[in-house]
């Protein structure tokens, strides 16, 4: 039968809904599986709106399956004190009674500690309704929320928002789940405005979606998302030669802010288009949740689209449109005033004002930070320039000096999301070279793994310098991230550095960045570990590399991020090859042999003695490995993107020699010299062929 659970709440913040929806589904499915209530493959679905989280699980058993388990009792000598063929003693009788079986049903089992008596105990299953009612409240209490609240005085439960109702049905029967002062029934509620406060009595889990839809609630998240996108397209078609500007994040946000979405269009005066697009779009998107509209040439058009959580008739729609236009006009007027007001003080004259803006109490003002960043940027710029990259050092120095000045502007104070971008826009308006403007504009990028890196060399160097100064300063104060806590967003800053080094054409290595952070020797050690962790995150999250591939390539070195990525991609491309898998398995075997020998105090010879190599597979492996190593040395790994893949293919050609060696050669030969020589052959083969990855870390497929 089907099990349906819904928890009704005051409106939940949109950013928290998706994760909570997935977690509730995961917890309920795990509960049913753990309690032996899922009969076969469970068909599950989850739903959410701002006012509810719901899970529907099919194929749920009406009661638990009986559980038979073997229970270990006392030792045989205790259970049968007069001998195993004599009458059972008191311990055996008591154990049989406790296990619910007859004494005659006891059996003797052999364990690592000797012989013990055992009984097969059968625990009868409980009704599903009883189990769910007892266990589900614990799962609800365990859901993670970024922020929780108490809402009932003197009561212990905490949740993201006050609970307003619970619905729990197993088939057509109510399951009396209790949480937050409510006991579940079969009642839910529809849209606040379009349907009103009347309760909806859900007949069965199968009717849930249909009954909600009839009460103006679209519970399916993907259906709401599709409905919003389709409505945006339809309304935009009423404005000739335009399209709405794609914004996945805003679509997601509006999906989680609505229950019955619709879209209307609005207009604003063309005079506001004199402001930079970044300012207008930020006002529309971040402050009003409006979608920007652009002409076919990609330039902003004087229109916007608003997603409503209601459906209005023509007259009501006109009132809503007028209200939205009036609010947006006021916001645009504020932005225009700030833009014009800020121009009265040029960026150069704002540098001294940074003395009054605190960066961090122990690290001083933004004026001090700007000086540190300028020094770091200059060092990195000189390094890059000395390694063959063309860097405009004057533009870099100017950008570093002016980068934080927009923090003193009224526009950034009002629209903090625009810091950096406003500085770049003001620099452009004040006639600075493009290299300076672009570097200031991009200084905070990338802000996520999905964001682009700065467009220019100067912007990339400035962004690295800024992030490195923050990381180094905070680590120096002992404020590095711990667990899930990262109040200064240092992981994000390090992610940005890793992404820039991985995707830009900068000839910088991690040692350059750690040195730029300016920490003590102990601090540098922490920074190396921190950046290694962030590189691992980048490889797995942004590059979608498998865990064992990441571990394997990092074990072979990772100071050059771009080189590490190329090696990881090459290993991934070869991972499915049968020959490569066999060689990787052989390397794992070699590592084990060397470790076991070391554990016994047996060391490989310092050098391979050719005279001690046996004819046949042993000498063939030595000769072929030497030939492969010689050929690998001629590859141009720095400039040829295909070099590592070709190298792995070449290494995989060793499979016949490796297989033959292990089939016919006994490594741990009784002769100490032969044994040490064979260990040296294996060690040298592994060391000289593991410059791409530690192949022993690769997990065999399947």
C-alpha positions in Angstrom: 0.0 0.0 0.0 1.0 3.7 -0.3 2.3 5.8 2.6 1.8 9.6 2.4 3.3 12.1 4.9 3.0 15.8 4.8 4.2 18.4 7.3 2.5 21.9 7.0 4.5 24.9 8.1 4.6 28.7 8.1 6.4 29.8 4.9 9.9 28.3 4.7 12.7 30.4 3.2 13.1 29.4 -0.4 16.8 28.6 -0.2 16.2 25.9 2.5 13.4 23.9 0.8 15.1 21.8 -1.8 17.7 20.3 0.7 15.0 19.6 3.3 12.7 18.0 0.8 15.4 15.6 -0.3 16.5 14.9 3.3 12.9 14.1 4.4 12.5 11.7 1.5 15.8 10.0 2.3 15.0 9.7 6.0 11.5 8.3 5.5 12.7 5.7 2.9 15.6 4.7 5.2 13.1 4.4 8.1 10.8 2.1 6.1 13.7 -0.1 4.9 15.3 -0.3 8.4 12.0 -1.3 10.0 11.3 -4.0 7.3 8.3 -2.2 5.9 9.3 -1.8 2.3 7.9 -4.7 0.4 10.1 -4.9 -2.7 11.5 -1.8 -4.6 9.9 1.2 -3.1 8.5 3.8 -5.6 9.0 7.1 -3.9 8.2 10.7 -4.7 8.7 14.0 -2.8 6.9 17.3 -3.0 7.2 20.7 -1.5 5.8 24.3 -1.5 6.7 27.2 0.8 4.1 25.8 3.2 4.7 22.1 3.1 7.1 19.1 2.7 5.6 15.8 1.6 6.8 12.3 0.8 4.8 9.5 -0.9 6.2 6.0 -0.8 4.6 3.1 -2.6 4.7 -0.7 -1.9 4.8 -0.3 1.9 3.9 -3.5 3.9 1.0 -3.4 6.3 3.1 -4.8 9.1 6.8 -5.6 9.6 8.1 -9.0 8.5 8.9 -11.4 11.3 12.6 -11.3 12.1 14.4 -14.5 12.8 17.9 -14.2 14.3 20.4 -16.5 15.9 21.1 -15.5 19.5 24.3 -16.6 21.2 23.9 -18.0 24.7 26.4 -19.2 27.4 29.3 -21.5 26.7 28.5 -25.2 26.5 30.5 -26.0 29.7 28.2 -23.5 31.5 25.0 -24.6 29.8 25.7 -28.3 30.4 27.8 -28.4 33.6 27.5 -32.2 33.8 28.5 -32.8 30.2 26.9 -32.1 26.9 25.1 -35.4 26.9 23.6 -34.8 30.3 20.5 -32.7 31.3 20.8 -29.0 30.5 21.7 -26.8 33.5 19.9 -23.7 34.8 21.8 -21.4 32.5 20.5 -23.3 29.4 17.0 -23.4 30.7 17.0 -19.6 31.5 18.5 -18.8 28.0 15.8 -20.9 26.3 13.0 -19.2 28.2 14.5 -15.7 27.4 14.8 -16.6 23.7 11.2 -18.0 23.6 12.2 -21.5 22.5 12.1 -25.0 23.9 15.3 -26.3 25.6 15.3 -29.1 23.0 15.6 -26.5 20.2 18.9 -25.2 21.5 21.9 -25.9 19.3 25.7 -25.8 19.7 27.8 -23.5 17.5 31.5 -23.2 17.1 32.9 -19.6 17.6 36.4 -18.2 17.8 36.1 -18.4 21.6 35.0 -22.0 21.7 31.6 -23.8 21.7 28.5 -21.9 22.8 24.8 -22.7 22.7 22.5 -20.7 20.5 18.8 -20.3 19.7 17.0 -19.1 16.6 14.7 -16.5 18.0 11.7 -15.1 16.0 10.6 -11.6 16.7 7.1 -11.0 15.4 6.6 -7.9 13.3 4.6 -4.9 14.5 1.9 -3.1 12.5 3.4 -0.5 10.2 1.2 2.2 11.6 2.6 1.6 15.1 6.2 1.6 13.9 5.8 4.8 11.8 4.1 6.7 14.5 6.9 5.8 17.0 9.9 6.4 14.6 8.9 9.2 12.2 9.0 12.0 14.9 12.7 11.2 15.5 13.4 11.6 11.8 11.6 15.0 11.7 13.6 16.3 14.6 16.8 15.2 12.9 16.3 17.2 9.7 19.1 19.7 9.3 18.2 23.4 8.9 20.6 26.3 8.7 18.5 28.1 11.3 16.0 26.6 13.7 13.5 28.2 16.0 11.4 27.5 19.1 7.8 28.5 18.8 6.0 26.8 21.8 7.0 28.2 25.2 8.5 25.5 27.4 8.5 22.9 24.6 11.8 21.2 23.4 11.2 20.9 19.7 12.9 23.2 17.2 12.2 23.5 13.5 12.8 25.9 10.7 9.2 27.4 11.1 6.2 26.6 13.3 4.3 23.4 12.4 0.7 24.0 11.4 -0.5 20.6 10.5 0.5 17.0 9.9 -1.0 14.5 7.4 -0.1 10.8 7.5 -1.9 8.1 5.6 -1.1 4.4 5.1 -3.5 3.4 2.4 -6.7 5.1 3.5 -6.0 4.9 7.2 -4.5 7.7 9.3 -1.2 7.1 11.0 -1.2 9.1 14.4 2.3 10.7 14.0 2.9 13.4 16.7 5.2 16.3 16.3 5.2 20.0 17.2 2.0 19.8 19.2 0.0 18.2 16.4 -1.2 14.7 15.7 -1.4 13.7 12.1 -4.8 13.4 10.4 -6.0 13.4 6.8 -6.4 17.1 6.5 -4.2 19.5 4.4 -4.7 23.0 3.2 -4.8 24.7 -0.2 -3.7 28.1 -1.4 -4.1 30.8 1.2 -5.8 33.3 -1.2 -7.2 31.4 -4.1 -8.7 28.6 -2.0 -8.9 30.0 1.5 -8.7 28.5 4.9 -11.1 25.5 4.4 -9.5 22.1 5.3 -9.1 19.5 2.5 -9.8 15.9 3.6 -7.4 13.7 1.6 -9.1 10.5 0.6 -6.0 8.5 0.0 -2.3 8.9 -1.0 -3.2 8.5 -4.6 -5.7 11.4 -4.5 -3.3 13.8 -2.8 -1.8 15.6 -5.8 -5.2 15.9 -7.6 -6.9 17.3 -4.5 -4.2 19.8 -3.9 -4.3 20.9 -7.6 -8.0 21.4 -7.3 -7.2 23.8 -4.4 -4.7 25.8 -6.3 -1.5 24.1 -5.0 1.0 22.7 -7.5 2.9 20.3 -5.2 5.3 18.9 -7.8 8.4 21.1 -7.8 9.4 20.2 -11.4 5.9 20.9 -12.6 6.0 24.4 -11.0 9.4 25.1 -12.5 8.2 24.1 -15.9 5.1 26.2 -15.5 7.1 29.3 -14.6 9.5 28.9 -17.5 6.6 28.3 -19.9 4.7 31.4 -18.5 7.8 33.5 -18.9 8.1 32.5 -22.5 4.4 33.1 -23.2 4.3 36.6 -21.6 7.6 37.6 -23.2 6.1 36.8 -26.6 3.6 39.7 -26.0 6.6 42.1 -26.0 7.8 42.3 -29.6 11.4 41.3 -30.4 12.4 40.4 -26.8 13.3 37.5 -24.7 13.7 37.1 -20.9 17.2 36.9 -19.7 18.0 33.4 -18.5 18.5 33.2 -14.8 18.5 29.6 -13.4 19.0 30.8 -9.8 16.0 33.1 -9.9 13.8 30.4 -11.6 14.7 28.1 -8.7 14.0 30.8 -6.1 10.5 31.6 -7.6 9.8 27.9 -7.8 10.2 27.6 -4.1 8.4 30.9 -3.3 5.1 29.9 -5.1 2.3 27.4 -4.9 0.3 28.4 -8.0 2.6 30.6 -10.1 1.7 33.0 -12.9 3.7 35.7 -14.7 3.0 39.3 -15.6 5.0 41.9 -17.5 5.8 45.4 -16.5 7.6 48.4 -18.0 10.0 51.1 -16.8 11.1 54.4 -18.4 13.9 54.2 -21.0 15.9 56.9 -19.1 16.9 54.3 -16.6 18.8 52.4 -19.3 21.5 55.1 -19.0 22.5 53.3 -15.8 24.8 50.2 -16.2 23.0 47.0 -16.8 24.6 45.4 -13.8 22.9 47.9 -11.5 19.5 47.5 -13.2 19.6 43.7 -13.2 20.7 43.6 -9.6 17.9 45.8 -8.5 15.4 43.7 -10.5 16.7 40.3 -9.6 18.1 40.6 -6.0 15.7 43.2 -4.6 12.4 42.6 -6.4 12.7 39.0 -7.8 12.0 40.3 -11.3 13.3 38.8 -14.5 15.1 41.1 -16.8 14.0 41.4 -20.5 16.5 41.9 -23.3 16.3 42.7 -27.0 17.5 40.3 -29.6 20.9 42.0 -29.6 21.3 41.0 -25.9 20.9 44.6 -24.6 18.5 45.3 -21.7 15.0 46.3 -22.7 12.7 48.6 -20.6 10.6 45.8 -19.4 10.5 43.2 -16.6 8.7 40.0 -15.8 7.3 39.2 -12.3 6.2 35.8 -11.0 3.1 35.9 -8.9 1.8 33.4 -6.4 -1.7 33.9 -7.5 -3.9 34.3 -10.6 -5.5 37.7 -11.2 -8.2 38.8 -13.5 -7.4 41.6 -16.0 -8.4 44.4 -13.6 -6.5 42.9 -10.7 -3.5 42.2 -12.9 -3.4 45.9 -13.9 -3.3 46.9 -10.2 -0.5 44.5 -9.4 1.5 45.6 -12.5 1.1 49.2 -11.5 2.3 48.5 -8.0 5.3 46.6 -9.2 6.3 49.3 -11.6 5.9 52.0 -8.9 8.2 50.0 -6.5 10.8 49.4 -9.2 10.8 53.0 -10.3 11.6 54.0 -6.7 14.4 51.5 -6.5 15.8 52.7 -9.9 15.6 56.4 -8.7 17.6 55.4 -5.6 20.2 53.7 -7.8 20.5 56.6 -10.2 20.9 59.1 -7.3 23.6 57.0 -5.7 25.4 56.6 -9.1 25.4 60.3 -9.7 26.2 61.2 -6.1 29.2 58.8 -6.0 30.8 60.4 -9.1 31.5 63.6 -7.1 34.4 61.8 -5.5 36.8 60.0 -7.9 38.3 56.6 -6.9 41.8 58.0 -6.3 40.3 60.4 -3.7 38.5 57.5 -2.0 41.7 55.6 -1.1 42.3 57.5 2.2 38.6 56.9 3.1 39.4 53.2 3.4 41.2 53.9 6.7 37.7 54.2 8.1 36.5 50.8 6.8 37.5 47.9 9.0 38.5 44.6 7.3 39.0 42.6 10.5 39.8 43.9 13.9 43.2 42.2 14.2 44.1 42.8 10.5 43.2 46.4 10.3 41.4 48.5 7.8 40.8 48.0 4.1 43.5 50.6 3.5 46.0 48.2 5.2 44.5 45.3 3.3 44.8 47.2 0.0 48.5 47.8 0.6 49.1 44.1 1.4 47.1 43.0 -1.7 49.1 45.4 -3.9 52.4 44.0 -2.6 51.3 40.4 -3.2 49.9 41.2 -6.6 53.1 42.8 -7.6 55.2 39.8 -6.5 52.8 37.4 -8.4 52.9 39.7 -11.4 56.6 39.7 -11.5 56.7 35.9 -11.2 54.3 35.5 -14.1 56.1 38.1 -16.2 59.4 36.4 -15.6 58.0 33.1 -16.7 56.9 34.4 -20.1 53.4 35.8 -19.5 52.7 39.4 -20.6 51.4 41.3 -17.6 50.5 45.0 -17.5 52.2 45.6 -14.1 51.2 49.2 -14.0 47.5 48.4 -14.5 47.8 45.6 -11.9 49.3 48.0 -9.3 46.6 50.6 -10.1 43.8 48.1 -9.8 45.1 46.7 -6.6 45.3 50.2 -5.1 41.8 51.2 -6.1 40.1 47.7 -5.8 38.4 48.3 -2.5 37.5 52.0 -2.9 33.9 51.2 -4.0 33.3 50.0 -0.4 33.1 53.8 0.5 30.4 54.5 -2.2 26.7 54.9 -1.5 25.8 52.5 -4.3 27.7 49.6 -2.7 26.3 50.4 0.7 22.8 50.1 -0.7 23.5 47.2 -3.1 26.3 45.2 -1.5 26.0 42.5 -4.1 27.7 44.9 -6.6 31.0 45.4 -4.7 33.8 45.1 -7.1 31.6 45.5 -10.1 30.7 49.0 -9.1 34.4 49.8 -8.7 35.1 48.6 -12.2 32.1 50.6 -13.6 33.2 53.7 -11.8 36.8 53.2 -13.0 35.5 53.0 -16.6 33.3 56.1 -16.2 36.4 57.9 -14.8 38.5 57.1 -17.8 40.9 54.4 -16.5 42.3 51.9 -19.0 40.3 48.7 -19.7 42.9 46.5 -18.0 42.4 48.4 -14.7 38.6 48.5 -15.0 38.3 44.8 -15.8 40.6 43.7 -13.0 38.7 45.7 -10.4 35.3 44.5 -11.8 36.4 40.8 -11.6 38.4 40.9 -8.3 35.9 38.7 -6.4 35.5 36.1 -9.1 34.9 33.2 -9.1 32.4 33.2 -6.2 31.4 29.6 -6.9 32.5 26.6 -8.9 29.9 27.5 -11.5 31.1 31.1 -11.8 33.6 32.2 -14.5 37.2 33.2 -13.6 38.4 36.8 -14.2 38.7 37.6 -17.8 42.2 39.1 -17.9 45.6 38.2 -16.5 45.6 41.3 -14.3 42.2 40.4 -13.0 43.3 36.8 -12.2 46.4 38.0 -10.4 44.4 40.6 -8.4 41.8 38.0 -7.4 44.4 35.5 -6.3 46.3 38.2 -4.3 43.1 39.4 -2.6 42.0 35.8 -1.7 45.6 34.8 -0.6 45.9 37.8 1.7 42.5 37.0 3.4 43.4 33.3 3.8 46.9 34.0 5.0 45.7 36.6 7.5 43.0 34.5 9.0 45.2 31.4 9.2 47.8 33.6 10.9 45.2 34.5 13.6 44.2 30.8 14.0 40.8 31.4 12.4 41.0 28.6 9.8 37.8 26.7 9.0 36.8 23.9 11.4 34.2 21.2 10.5 31.2 22.9 8.9 32.1 26.3 10.3 33.8 28.8 8.0 32.7 32.3 9.1 35.2 34.1 6.9 34.4 32.0 3.7 38.0 30.8 3.5 37.1 27.6 1.7 35.3 29.7 -1.0 38.3 31.9 -1.3 40.6 28.9 -1.7 38.2 27.3 -4.2 38.5 30.5 -6.2 42.3 30.4 -6.2 42.3 26.7 -7.2 39.8 27.3 -10.0 41.8 30.3 -11.4 45.1 28.3 -11.3 43.4 25.3 -12.9 41.7 27.2 -15.7 43.8 30.2 -16.4 47.1 30.4 -18.3 49.1 31.6 -15.3 52.5 29.9 -14.8 52.0 29.9 -11.0 52.3 26.9 -8.7 51.0 26.4 -5.2 54.3 27.2 -3.6 54.0 30.7 -5.1 50.5 31.1 -3.6 51.5 29.7 -0.1 54.5 32.1 -0.1 52.1 35.0 -1.0 49.9 34.1 2.0 52.9 35.1 4.2 52.4 32.6 7.0 54.9 31.1 9.4 56.5 27.7 8.7 53.7 26.1 10.8 51.1 28.1 9.0 52.5 27.1 5.6 52.1 23.4 6.5 48.4 24.1 7.3 48.0 26.0 4.1 49.4 23.2 2.0 46.9 20.7 3.5 44.1 23.2 3.1 44.8 23.8 -0.6 45.2 20.1 -1.2 41.7 19.5 0.3 40.3 22.3 -1.9 42.0 20.9 -5.0 40.5 17.5 -4.2 37.1 19.2 -3.9 37.6 20.9 -7.3 38.5 17.7 -9.0 35.5 15.9 -7.7 32.9 18.6 -7.7 33.8 20.7 -10.7 35.6 18.1 -12.8 33.5 15.2 -11.8 36.5 12.9 -11.2 36.0 9.6 -9.3 37.3 9.4 -5.8 40.0 6.8 -6.5 41.2 8.7 -9.6 41.6 11.9 -7.5 43.4 10.0 -4.7 45.7 8.4 -7.3 46.8 11.5 -9.1 47.2 13.5 -5.9 49.5 10.8 -4.5 51.8 11.4 -7.6 52.0 15.2 -6.9 49.7 18.2 -7.1 51.6 21.4 -6.8 50.9 22.3 -10.4 47.1 22.3 -10.5 46.7 22.3 -14.3 49.1 19.4 -14.6 47.2 17.5 -11.9 43.9 18.0 -13.8 45.4 16.8 -17.1 46.7 13.7 -15.3 43.3 13.0 -13.7 41.5 13.4 -17.0 43.9 11.0 -18.7 43.5 8.4 -15.9 39.7 8.7 -16.2 39.8 8.2 -19.9 41.9 5.0 -19.5 40.2 3.6 -16.5 37.9 1.4 -18.5 40.7 -0.2 -20.4 41.2 -3.9 -19.5 45.0 -3.7 -19.9 45.2 -0.5 -17.8 43.0 -2.1 -15.1 45.3 -5.2 -15.1 48.4 -3.1 -14.7 46.8 -1.0 -12.0 46.0 -4.3 -10.1 49.5 -5.4 -10.6 50.9 -2.2 -9.1 48.6 -2.7 -6.1 50.1 -6.2 -5.8 53.6 -4.8 -6.0 52.9 -2.2 -3.3 51.7 -5.0 -1.1 54.7 -7.1 -1.7 57.1 -4.2 -0.9 55.1 -3.3 2.2 55.2 -6.9 3.4 58.9 -7.2 2.8 59.5 -3.9 4.7 57.5 -5.3 7.5 59.8 -8.3 7.8 62.9 -6.0 7.6 63.7 -7.1 4.0 65.0 -4.2 1.9 65.3 -4.1 -1.9 68.8 -3.7 -3.4 69.9 -0.1 -4.0 70.3 -0.8 -7.7 69.2 -3.5 -10.1 72.0 -6.0 -10.9 71.3 -7.2 -14.5 73.5 -10.3 -13.8 71.0 -11.5 -11.2 68.0 -11.3 -13.5 66.6 -14.6 -14.5 66.1 -15.4 -18.2 62.5 -15.3 -19.4 59.7 -13.2 -17.8 62.0 -11.5 -15.2 64.5 -10.2 -17.7 61.7 -9.4 -20.2 59.9 -7.3 -17.6 63.1 -5.4 -16.8 63.9 -4.8 -20.5 60.4 -3.8 -21.5 60.0 -1.5 -18.4 63.3 0.2 -19.3 62.2 0.7 -22.9 58.8 2.1 -21.8 60.4 4.5 -19.3 62.9 5.7 -22.0 60.0 6.3 -24.4 57.9 8.1 -21.7 60.8 10.6 -21.1 60.4 11.9 -24.6 56.8 13.0 -24.2 56.0 16.7 -24.0 53.6 16.7 -21.1 53.7 20.5 -20.6 52.3 21.5 -24.0 50.7 18.4 -25.5 47.2 17.8 -24.0 47.2 14.2 -25.3 50.6 13.3 -23.8 49.4 11.8 -20.5 46.7 9.6 -22.2 49.4 8.4 -24.7 51.7 7.7 -21.8 49.1 5.6 -20.0 48.4 3.6 -23.1 52.2 2.9 -23.3 52.3 1.9 -19.7 49.4 -0.5 -20.3 51.4 -2.3 -22.9 53.5 -3.8 -20.0 50.6 -6.1 -19.1 51.9 -9.3 -20.8 55.3 -8.9 -19.1 53.8 -8.1 -15.7 51.3 -11.1 -15.9 54.1 -13.5 -17.0 56.4 -12.2 -14.2 53.8 -12.9 -11.5 52.8 -16.3 -13.0 56.4 -17.7 -13.1 58.7 -15.7 -10.8 58.8 -16.1 -7.0 59.7 -12.6 -5.7 60.6 -13.8 -2.2 63.3 -16.1 -3.4 65.3 -18.0 -0.7 68.5 -16.5 -2.1 68.8 -13.1 -0.3 70.6 -11.4 -3.3 68.1 -12.6 -5.9 65.2 -11.6 -3.6 66.6 -8.1 -3.0 67.2 -7.7 -6.7 63.7 -8.7 -7.6 62.3 -6.3 -5.0 64.5 -3.6 -6.5 63.1 -4.3 -10.0 59.5 -4.0 -8.7 60.3 -0.9 -6.7 62.0 0.9 -9.6 59.2 -0.1 -12.0 56.6 1.4 -9.7 58.6 4.5 -8.9 59.5 5.4 -12.5 56.0 4.7 -13.9 54.0 6.4 -11.1 54.7 10.0 -12.1 51.2 10.3 -13.5 49.3 8.6 -10.7 49.7 6.0 -8.0 48.0 3.2 -9.9 47.7 1.1 -6.7 45.0 3.5 -5.6 42.7 2.7 -8.6 39.7 0.6 -7.6 38.9 -2.2 -10.0 35.6 -1.6 -11.8 32.7 -3.7 -10.8 
